[in-house]
Amino acid sequence: MATRCFKPVFGKRIRLTKMDSCCNEATGPVGTCLSVVSDGFITITLSSETEDGSEITTKNASGAVCISHKSPDSFKRFTVEMELCGVDPDLLSFLTNTRPYKDGADVIGVTAYEGTVETKFSLELWTGLAGNACVPGAEEASGYLLLPCVNAGVLGDIEVTGEDAVTFSMQGAYTVSGNNWGVGPYDVVLDGTDQPAPLPTPLQPDEPLLIIETGVSPPPAECGCGATAGP
């Protein structure tokens, strides 16, 4: 048995895949946008949320502590925030309370809507690796981070000034317990014969985060939808 250590550096690309309410890969009518691949992000922040364990302290008659006990803290979820460096309407509609705005068949922008946000997606992030050589046929060695099921957030504050670029943010998203990712629908690692393959071991429903090294290149970035539902 061997343990592989690696050093992720800088983000390269993300892929969002639409999930249904049960955290299964979504389907839909012909033309439904099912995934988006983008490099148009500035930062992605994962913040851990925990439940503090209960603490019991009892003193005796003289005021000395005779019982002191604390239950372990429990991990609940990650919250997810993202800053974006442009407007990709399909990407924003996956991440936030926005919908694509159309001119005929063309998507030309987004609208924000009021109410509860129940959209779910998976988030895959490819990073660079410090000090690792690429394998034959790969763009370069990569770190790979997976959040198998995330509940979308809302469009954050937008500030327009005379000096800085206008950026957009997503806030309030969070990982959902009970993912059904398994080994996943994509080839993201190399198997024993150096061929692209799905994950070697299925993710469990209580595992909201995976971080590994991979020799498989990330998919190319593009504006708008990367995959739609077929006939």
KEVEXVO-698958 format. One line per 10 residues: number of its first residue (from 0); their letters; for each residue x negated, y negated, z negated of N, C-alpha, C. Coordinates in nm, 3 decimals, decimal comma. Layout:
REM residues N
NUM) A) X/Y/Z/X/Y/Z/X/Y/Z ~ ...
***
This chain:
REM residues 231
0) MATRCFKPVF) -0,085/0,119/0,000/0,000/0,000/0,000/-0,088/-0,124/0,000 ~ -0,055/-0,221/0,084/-0,132/-0,345/0,093/-0,038/-0,465/0,074 ~ -0,092/-0,570/0,016/-0,017/-0,694/-0,001/-0,077/-0,800/0,089 ~ 0,007/-0,865/0,169/-0,039/-0,969/0,262/-0,009/-1,106/0,204 ~ -0,110/-1,188/0,193/-0,095/-1,326/0,145/-0,110/-1,421/0,263 ~ -0,037/-1,531/0,261/-0,043/-1,628/0,371/-0,011/-1,766/0,317 ~ -0,048/-1,868/0,396/-0,038/-2,007/0,352/0,044/-2,088/0,454 ~ 0,175/-2,102/0,432/0,258/-2,181/0,525/0,220/-2,329/0,523 ~ 0,219/-2,390/0,642/0,195/-2,534/0,654/0,288/-2,590/0,762 ~ 0,346/-2,704/0,739/0,433/-2,781/0,828/0,544/-2,698/0,892
10) GKRIRLTKMD) 0,658/-2,761/0,914/0,769/-2,694/0,979/0,759/-2,705/1,130 ~ 0,796/-2,600/1,200/0,789/-2,600/1,347/0,927/-2,600/1,412 ~ 1,015/-2,512/1,368/1,142/-2,495/1,439/1,245/-2,434/1,346 ~ 1,371/-2,463/1,373/1,479/-2,400/1,298/1,579/-2,339/1,396 ~ 1,646/-2,235/1,350/1,759/-2,179/1,423/1,876/-2,166/1,326 ~ 1,989/-2,221/1,365/2,112/-2,207/1,287/2,205/-2,113/1,363 ~ 2,264/-2,018/1,291/2,360/-1,926/1,349/2,490/-1,937/1,271 ~ 2,599/-1,950/1,343/2,729/-1,968/1,277/2,770/-1,840/1,206 ~ 2,815/-1,853/1,081/2,865/-1,743/1,000/3,015/-1,760/0,976 ~ 3,087/-1,648/0,956/3,228/-1,660/0,922/3,244/-1,675/0,771
20) SCCNEATGPV) 3,367/-1,676/0,721/3,392/-1,702/0,580/3,335/-1,594/0,489 ~ 3,307/-1,475/0,543/3,250/-1,365/0,465/3,100/-1,351/0,487 ~ 3,037/-1,450/0,548/2,893/-1,452/0,575/2,851/-1,342/0,672 ~ 2,940/-1,307/0,765/2,905/-1,225/0,879/2,879/-1,315/0,999 ~ 2,800/-1,267/1,094/2,776/-1,344/1,216/2,910/-1,372/1,283 ~ 2,936/-1,498/1,314/3,067/-1,540/1,365/3,084/-1,503/1,512 ~ 3,210/-1,490/1,550/3,248/-1,474/1,689/3,350/-1,583/1,721 ~ 3,398/-1,588/1,843/3,498/-1,688/1,878/3,537/-1,677/2,023 ~ 3,626/-1,767/2,066/3,666/-1,769/2,206/3,547/-1,796/2,297 ~ 3,564/-1,763/2,425/3,458/-1,789/2,523/3,415/-1,935/2,516
30) GTCLSVVSDG) 3,285/-1,956/2,512/3,231/-2,092/2,508/3,207/-2,145/2,369 ~ 3,249/-2,071/2,264/3,224/-2,116/2,127/3,074/-2,121/2,100 ~ 3,026/-2,231/2,043/2,884/-2,245/2,011/2,851/-2,157/1,890 ~ 2,756/-2,065/1,907/2,724/-1,970/1,801/2,586/-1,991/1,740 ~ 2,496/-2,060/1,809/2,364/-2,086/1,750/2,302/-2,210/1,813 ~ 2,212/-2,271/1,736/2,139/-2,390/1,780/1,993/-2,373/1,738 ~ 1,899/-2,404/1,828/1,757/-2,402/1,798/1,703/-2,543/1,815 ~ 1,631/-2,593/1,713/1,590/-2,734/1,717/1,455/-2,754/1,648 ~ 1,382/-2,855/1,696/1,265/-2,904/1,623/1,287/-3,048/1,577 ~ 1,412/-3,093/1,581/1,445/-3,232/1,548/1,473/-3,257/1,402
40) FITITLSSET) 1,387/-3,203/1,316/1,403/-3,228/1,172/1,274/-3,288/1,116 ~ 1,291/-3,365/1,009/1,176/-3,429/0,944/1,140/-3,352/0,818 ~ 1,237/-3,328/0,732/1,215/-3,252/0,609/1,333/-3,160/0,584 ~ 1,306/-3,048/0,518/1,407/-2,958/0,464/1,370/-2,935/0,318 ~ 1,464/-2,960/0,229/1,438/-2,947/0,086/1,531/-2,844/0,024 ~ 1,474/-2,744/-0,042/1,550/-2,645/-0,118/1,531/-2,674/-0,266 ~ 1,641/-2,691/-0,338/1,634/-2,718/-0,482/1,703/-2,604/-0,556 ~ 1,635/-2,549/-0,654/1,688/-2,435/-0,728/1,786/-2,482/-0,837 ~ 1,901/-2,415/-0,844/1,998/-2,441/-0,951/2,004/-2,319/-1,042 ~ 1,993/-2,343/-1,173/1,996/-2,234/-1,269/2,099/-2,261/-1,378
50) EDGSEITTKN) 2,142/-2,155/-1,442/2,231/-2,164/-1,558/2,148/-2,138/-1,682 ~ 2,144/-2,238/-1,773/2,065/-2,221/-1,895/2,123/-2,111/-1,982 ~ 2,036/-2,026/-2,034/2,080/-1,922/-2,126/2,125/-1,981/-2,258 ~ 2,218/-1,914/-2,324/2,268/-1,963/-2,454/2,160/-1,950/-2,560 ~ 2,161/-2,045/-2,653/2,061/-2,047/-2,759/2,131/-2,041/-2,894 ~ 2,082/-1,952/-2,980/2,139/-1,935/-3,114/2,032/-1,963/-3,217 ~ 2,059/-2,057/-3,306/1,968/-2,087/-3,416/2,047/-2,091/-3,546 ~ 2,006/-2,013/-3,645/2,073/-2,009/-3,775/1,971/-2,033/-3,884 ~ 2,008/-2,119/-3,978/1,919/-2,150/-4,090/1,974/-2,088/-4,218 ~ 1,885/-2,054/-4,309/1,928/-2,002/-4,438/1,958/-2,117/-4,534
60) ASGAVCISHK) 1,990/-2,084/-4,655/2,032/-2,186/-4,753/1,926/-2,290/-4,780 ~ 1,800/-2,252/-4,766/1,692/-2,348/-4,794/1,658/-2,434/-4,672 ~ 1,725/-2,410/-4,562/1,701/-2,490/-4,441/1,601/-2,430/-4,345 ~ 1,543/-2,315/-4,380/1,448/-2,249/-4,290/1,522/-2,170/-4,183 ~ 1,463/-2,161/-4,067/1,523/-2,086/-3,958/1,510/-1,936/-3,985 ~ 1,625/-1,868/-3,987/1,620/-1,723/-4,008/1,658/-1,646/-3,881 ~ 1,729/-1,709/-3,788/1,760/-1,647/-3,659/1,734/-1,749/-3,549 ~ 1,656/-1,712/-3,453/1,631/-1,797/-3,336/1,628/-1,707/-3,213 ~ 1,724/-1,727/-3,125/1,735/-1,642/-3,006/1,781/-1,725/-2,888 ~ 1,722/-1,701/-2,773/1,764/-1,767/-2,649/1,777/-1,663/-2,540
70) SPDSFKRFTV) 1,894/-1,659/-2,474/1,915/-1,570/-2,361/1,839/-1,621/-2,240 ~ 1,798/-1,534/-2,149/1,726/-1,578/-2,028/1,813/-1,670/-1,942 ~ 1,747/-1,764/-1,875/1,817/-1,846/-1,776/1,854/-1,759/-1,656 ~ 1,958/-1,800/-1,581/2,003/-1,726/-1,465/1,996/-1,815/-1,341 ~ 1,943/-1,760/-1,231/1,943/-1,832/-1,104/2,082/-1,827/-1,043 ~ 2,131/-1,941/-0,991/2,263/-1,947/-0,930/2,255/-1,961/-0,778 ~ 2,181/-2,061/-0,731/2,179/-2,088/-0,587/2,070/-2,190/-0,556 ~ 2,043/-2,207/-0,426/1,964/-2,319/-0,378/2,059/-2,422/-0,318 ~ 2,034/-2,549/-0,345/2,098/-2,653/-0,266/2,002/-2,692/-0,154 ~ 2,058/-2,734/-0,042/1,979/-2,758/0,079/2,005/-2,899/0,129
80) EMELCGVDPD) 1,898/-2,974/0,151/1,907/-3,107/0,211/1,814/-3,111/0,332 ~ 1,851/-3,191/0,431/1,772/-3,199/0,553/1,777/-3,340/0,608 ~ 1,663/-3,388/0,655/1,657/-3,517/0,724/1,626/-3,490/0,870 ~ 1,704/-3,553/0,957/1,695/-3,529/1,101/1,648/-3,654/1,173 ~ 1,574/-3,634/1,283/1,516/-3,748/1,353/1,584/-3,777/1,486 ~ 1,711/-3,746/1,496/1,784/-3,776/1,618/1,926/-3,723/1,607 ~ 2,003/-3,740/1,712/2,143/-3,694/1,714/2,154/-3,576/1,810 ~ 2,168/-3,457/1,755/2,203/-3,338/1,831/2,343/-3,301/1,783 ~ 2,448/-3,333/1,860/2,585/-3,313/1,812/2,615/-3,170/1,767 ~ 2,565/-3,070/1,840/2,591/-2,932/1,801/2,520/-2,897/1,671
90) LLSFLTNTRP) 2,397/-2,944/1,655/2,324/-2,920/1,531/2,395/-2,984/1,413 ~ 2,436/-3,109/1,427/2,506/-3,179/1,319/2,637/-3,110/1,283 ~ 2,707/-3,056/1,383/2,835/-2,992/1,354/2,817/-2,861/1,279 ~ 2,701/-2,797/1,292/2,671/-2,679/1,211/2,642/-2,720/1,067 ~ 2,568/-2,830/1,051/2,514/-2,867/0,920/2,610/-2,947/0,833 ~ 2,701/-3,025/0,894/2,773/-3,127/0,818/2,921/-3,131/0,855 ~ 2,989/-3,228/0,793/3,131/-3,253/0,820/3,147/-3,340/0,945 ~ 3,094/-3,291/1,056/3,108/-3,361/1,184/3,159/-3,263/1,288 ~ 3,220/-3,319/1,391/3,268/-3,241/1,505/3,212/-3,303/1,633 ~ 3,181/-3,220/1,734/3,136/-3,276/1,861/3,244/-3,365/1,923
100) YKDGADVIGV) 3,201/-3,476/1,979/3,292/-3,570/2,046/3,267/-3,558/2,196 ~ 3,374/-3,532/2,273/3,358/-3,498/2,413/3,409/-3,607/2,507 ~ 3,346/-3,613/2,622/3,395/-3,687/2,737/3,421/-3,583/2,845 ~ 3,546/-3,537/2,854/3,575/-3,424/2,942/3,512/-3,298/2,885 ~ 3,428/-3,233/2,965/3,360/-3,111/2,920/3,226/-3,140/2,853 ~ 3,180/-3,266/2,861/3,049/-3,301/2,809/3,058/-3,348/2,664 ~ 2,964/-3,303/2,581/2,954/-3,349/2,443/2,863/-3,471/2,440 ~ 2,916/-3,585/2,396/2,839/-3,710/2,402/2,814/-3,769/2,264 ~ 2,860/-3,705/2,156/2,838/-3,759/2,023/2,911/-3,676/1,919 ~ 2,930/-3,735/1,802/2,999/-3,666/1,693/3,096/-3,760/1,624
110) TAYEGTVETK) 3,196/-3,701/1,559/3,281/-3,774/1,466/3,270/-3,708/1,330 ~ 3,278/-3,787/1,224/3,281/-3,733/1,088/3,426/-3,720/1,045 ~ 3,458/-3,613/0,972/3,596/-3,592/0,928/3,602/-3,585/0,775 ~ 3,719/-3,615/0,722/3,741/-3,612/0,578/3,787/-3,472/0,534 ~ 3,769/-3,442/0,407/3,820/-3,316/0,354/3,711/-3,218/0,320 ~ 3,754/-3,096/0,285/3,664/-2,990/0,242/3,581/-2,936/0,358 ~ 3,454/-2,912/0,332/3,364/-2,856/0,433/3,349/-2,706/0,405 ~ 3,395/-2,622/0,497/3,391/-2,477/0,475/3,310/-2,405/0,581 ~ 3,242/-2,479/0,668/3,156/-2,419/0,771/3,037/-2,350/0,706 ~ 3,002/-2,232/0,756/2,886/-2,159/0,703/2,791/-2,125/0,817
120) FSLELWTGLA) 2,664/-2,120/0,784/2,561/-2,089/0,884/2,444/-2,019/0,816 ~ 2,364/-1,950/0,897/2,234/-1,902/0,850/2,129/-2,001/0,898 ~ 2,022/-2,014/0,821/1,912/-2,104/0,855/1,782/-2,024/0,860 ~ 1,718/-2,025/0,977/1,585/-1,967/0,991/1,487/-2,082/1,018 ~ 1,375/-2,080/0,950/1,272/-2,184/0,964/1,138/-2,119/0,993 ~ 1,074/-2,162/1,100/0,938/-2,118/1,131/0,840/-2,226/1,090 ~ 0,730/-2,187/1,028/0,626/-2,280/0,988/0,493/-2,239/1,051 ~ 0,396/-2,329/1,046/0,261/-2,291/1,081/0,199/-2,213/0,967 ~ 0,082/-2,155/0,992/0,007/-2,085/0,889/-0,137/-2,135/0,890 ~ -0,190/-2,165/0,772/-0,328/-2,210/0,762/-0,423/-2,091/0,767
130) GNACVPGAEE) -0,521/-2,097/0,857/-0,627/-1,997/0,860/-0,591/-1,865/0,921 ~ -0,478/-1,855/0,993/-0,439/-1,729/1,055/-0,448/-1,738/1,206 ~ -0,505/-1,637/1,268/-0,512/-1,631/1,414/-0,384/-1,571/1,468 ~ -0,349/-1,611/1,588/-0,227/-1,557/1,648/-0,255/-1,415/1,701 ~ -0,147/-1,341/1,717/-0,158/-1,207/1,775/-0,135/-1,219/1,925 ~ -0,182/-1,122/2,005/-0,164/-1,131/2,151/-0,019/-1,149/2,189 ~ 0,006/-1,246/2,278/0,141/-1,271/2,327/0,224/-1,365/2,241 ~ 0,176/-1,401/2,123/0,252/-1,489/2,034/0,207/-1,633/2,055 ~ 0,300/-1,726/2,031/0,266/-1,868/2,038/0,157/-1,899/1,937 ~ 0,173/-1,852/1,815/0,075/-1,858/1,708/0,135/-1,789/1,587
140) ASGYLLLPCV) 0,051/-1,755/1,491/0,102/-1,694/1,370/0,196/-1,790/1,300 ~ 0,301/-1,738/1,241/0,403/-1,822/1,181/0,444/-1,771/1,045 ~ 0,484/-1,864/0,960/0,562/-1,828/0,844/0,708/-1,830/0,885 ~ 0,788/-1,747/0,819/0,930/-1,735/0,854/1,011/-1,740/0,725 ~ 1,101/-1,836/0,717/1,187/-1,852/0,600/1,332/-1,836/0,645 ~ 1,408/-1,758/0,570/1,546/-1,729/0,605/1,638/-1,755/0,487 ~ 1,743/-1,835/0,511/1,856/-1,846/0,421/1,974/-1,780/0,493 ~ 2,015/-1,660/0,454/2,111/-1,584/0,535/2,252/-1,639/0,538 ~ 2,291/-1,717/0,437/2,425/-1,776/0,440/2,426/-1,905/0,360 ~ 2,460/-2,015/0,427/2,461/-2,148/0,367/2,596/-2,213/0,394
150) NAGVLGDIEV) 2,657/-2,271/0,292/2,778/-2,351/0,313/2,736/-2,491/0,353 ~ 2,790/-2,541/0,464/2,747/-2,670/0,519/2,770/-2,783/0,421 ~ 2,695/-2,890/0,438/2,706/-3,007/0,353/2,781/-3,120/0,422 ~ 2,745/-3,241/0,388/2,809/-3,359/0,446/2,701/-3,450/0,505 ~ 2,744/-3,534/0,598/2,653/-3,633/0,655/2,615/-3,733/0,547 ~ 2,484/-3,753/0,528/2,437/-3,841/0,422/2,436/-3,987/0,464 ~ 2,368/-4,067/0,382/2,361/-4,211/0,407/2,290/-4,239/0,540 ~ 2,340/-4,340/0,612/2,278/-4,385/0,737/2,241/-4,532/0,721 ~ 2,113/-4,562/0,735/2,067/-4,699/0,720/2,006/-4,746/0,852 ~ 2,054/-4,860/0,900/2,003/-4,917/1,025/1,935/-5,049/0,993
160) TGEDAVTFSM) 1,806/-5,060/1,026/1,732/-5,184/1,002/1,668/-5,229/1,131 ~ 1,600/-5,343/1,125/1,534/-5,395/1,245/1,395/-5,340/1,265 ~ 1,345/-5,256/1,172/1,207/-5,210/1,181/1,193/-5,060/1,196 ~ 1,280/-4,985/1,125/1,260/-4,841/1,116/1,352/-4,765/1,212 ~ 1,312/-4,641/1,240/1,397/-4,554/1,321/1,522/-4,518/1,241 ~ 1,631/-4,498/1,311/1,754/-4,452/1,247/1,746/-4,301/1,231 ~ 1,758/-4,254/1,107/1,756/-4,110/1,080/1,889/-4,069/1,019 ~ 1,915/-3,940/1,025/2,040/-3,885/0,972/2,006/-3,773/0,876 ~ 2,092/-3,754/0,777/2,062/-3,652/0,678/2,184/-3,566/0,648 ~ 2,156/-3,448/0,599/2,258/-3,355/0,551/2,232/-3,332/0,404
170) QGAYTVSGNN) 2,336/-3,343/0,321/2,320/-3,319/0,178/2,440/-3,240/0,127 ~ 2,422/-3,175/0,013/2,532/-3,103/-0,049/2,553/-2,962/0,000 ~ 2,468/-2,912/0,090/2,480/-2,772/0,134/2,423/-2,681/0,026 ~ 2,466/-2,555/0,024/2,418/-2,463/-0,079/2,428/-2,319/-0,029 ~ 2,337/-2,236/-0,079/2,337/-2,095/-0,041/2,457/-2,024/-0,103 ~ 2,510/-1,926/-0,029/2,629/-1,852/-0,071/2,590/-1,711/-0,111 ~ 2,640/-1,665/-0,224/2,613/-1,530/-0,270/2,692/-1,430/-0,187 ~ 2,635/-1,311/-0,168/2,707/-1,205/-0,097/2,685/-1,206/0,053 ~ 2,559/-1,236/0,097/2,534/-1,237/0,241/2,542/-1,096/0,298 ~ 2,573/-1,089/0,428/2,580/-0,962/0,500/2,477/-0,957/0,612
180) WGVGPYDVVL) 2,362/-1,020/0,592/2,261/-1,031/0,696/2,201/-0,895/0,733 ~ 2,174/-0,811/0,634/2,108/-0,683/0,663/1,971/-0,704/0,723 ~ 1,943/-0,643/0,837/1,816/-0,663/0,907/1,827/-0,778/1,007 ~ 1,948/-0,835/1,022/1,966/-0,951/1,108/1,991/-0,915/1,253 ~ 2,044/-1,011/1,328/2,075/-0,987/1,470/1,960/-1,020/1,565 ~ 1,846/-1,067/1,513/1,738/-1,114/1,599/1,610/-1,033/1,575 ~ 1,524/-1,032/1,677/1,390/-0,975/1,664/1,296/-1,083/1,611 ~ 1,254/-1,070/1,486/1,176/-1,176/1,422/1,042/-1,128/1,368 ~ 1,014/-0,997/1,376/0,886/-0,942/1,331/0,835/-0,844/1,436 ~ 0,709/-0,804/1,422/0,652/-0,700/1,508/0,659/-0,567/1,437
190) DGTDQPAPLP) 0,700/-0,462/1,511/0,706/-0,329/1,451/0,569/-0,262/1,457 ~ 0,565/-0,133/1,430/0,437/-0,062/1,426/0,367/-0,052/1,559 ~ 0,439/-0,079/1,667/0,378/-0,077/1,801/0,362/-0,218/1,858 ~ 0,370/-0,318/1,770/0,356/-0,459/1,809/0,465/-0,504/1,904 ~ 0,584/-0,446/1,892/0,699/-0,490/1,969/0,794/-0,570/1,879 ~ 0,856/-0,678/1,931/0,951/-0,755/1,850/1,065/-0,667/1,799 ~ 1,102/-0,688/1,674/1,204/-0,604/1,611/1,274/-0,684/1,501 ~ 1,393/-0,638/1,457/1,459/-0,701/1,342/1,378/-0,680/1,214 ~ 1,426/-0,734/1,106/1,358/-0,717/0,978/1,343/-0,568/0,946 ~ 1,233/-0,528/0,885/1,212/-0,386/0,858/1,297/-0,331/0,743
200) TPLQPDEPLL) 1,335/-0,418/0,650/1,414/-0,377/0,533/1,534/-0,469/0,522 ~ 1,657/-0,415/0,509/1,775/-0,501/0,500/1,772/-0,592/0,377 ~ 1,818/-0,715/0,395/1,838/-0,803/0,280/1,956/-0,753/0,199 ~ 1,947/-0,768/0,068/2,057/-0,732/-0,020/2,152/-0,851/-0,036 ~ 2,280/-0,827/-0,069/2,376/-0,936/-0,082/2,338/-1,043/-0,185 ~ 2,256/-1,006/-0,285/2,218/-1,103/-0,389/2,082/-1,166/-0,362 ~ 2,035/-1,159/-0,236/1,905/-1,218/-0,199/1,928/-1,335/-0,103 ~ 1,933/-1,459/-0,154/1,964/-1,574/-0,069/1,844/-1,635/0,003 ~ 1,724/-1,579/-0,017/1,605/-1,639/0,043/1,505/-1,530/0,077 ~ 1,446/-1,541/0,197/1,337/-1,453/0,240/1,225/-1,539/0,296
210) IIETGVSPPP) 1,099/-1,509/0,258/0,982/-1,577/0,313/0,880/-1,470/0,351 ~ 0,843/-1,464/0,478/0,745/-1,366/0,525/0,653/-1,431/0,629 ~ 0,552/-1,357/0,669/0,466/-1,393/0,782/0,512/-1,313/0,903 ~ 0,500/-1,371/1,022/0,540/-1,299/1,143/0,447/-1,332/1,259 ~ 0,434/-1,236/1,350/0,360/-1,260/1,473/0,450/-1,288/1,591 ~ 0,582/-1,294/1,568/0,678/-1,322/1,675/0,697/-1,473/1,688 ~ 0,684/-1,525/1,807/0,699/-1,668/1,830/0,842/-1,713/1,804 ~ 0,863/-1,834/1,754/0,999/-1,885/1,739/1,063/-1,909/1,875 ~ 1,195/-1,909/1,881/1,262/-1,937/2,009/1,238/-2,083/2,049 ~ 1,246/-2,114/2,179/1,223/-2,252/2,223/1,333/-2,346/2,176
220) AECGCGATAG) 1,293/-2,467/2,141/1,390/-2,568/2,099/1,462/-2,625/2,220 ~ 1,585/-2,665/2,201/1,662/-2,726/2,308/1,769/-2,817/2,247 ~ 1,817/-2,910/2,326/1,925/-2,996/2,280/2,058/-2,922/2,296 ~ 2,135/-2,921/2,189/2,268/-2,861/2,198/2,267/-2,712/2,174 ~ 2,376/-2,650/2,213/2,403/-2,510/2,180/2,305/-2,417/2,249 ~ 2,251/-2,320/2,170/2,158/-2,224/2,227/2,225/-2,096/2,271 ~ 2,340/-2,063/2,214/2,413/-1,941/2,251/2,561/-1,963/2,229 ~ 2,641/-1,917/2,324/2,786/-1,931/2,314/2,850/-1,793/2,324 ~ 2,973/-1,785/2,275/3,048/-1,661/2,285/3,079/-1,631/2,431 ~ 3,064/-1,506/2,469/3,089/-1,466/2,607/3,229/-1,410/2,624
230) P) 3,258/-1,355/2,743/3,391/-1,301/2,770/3,415/-1,174/2,689
***
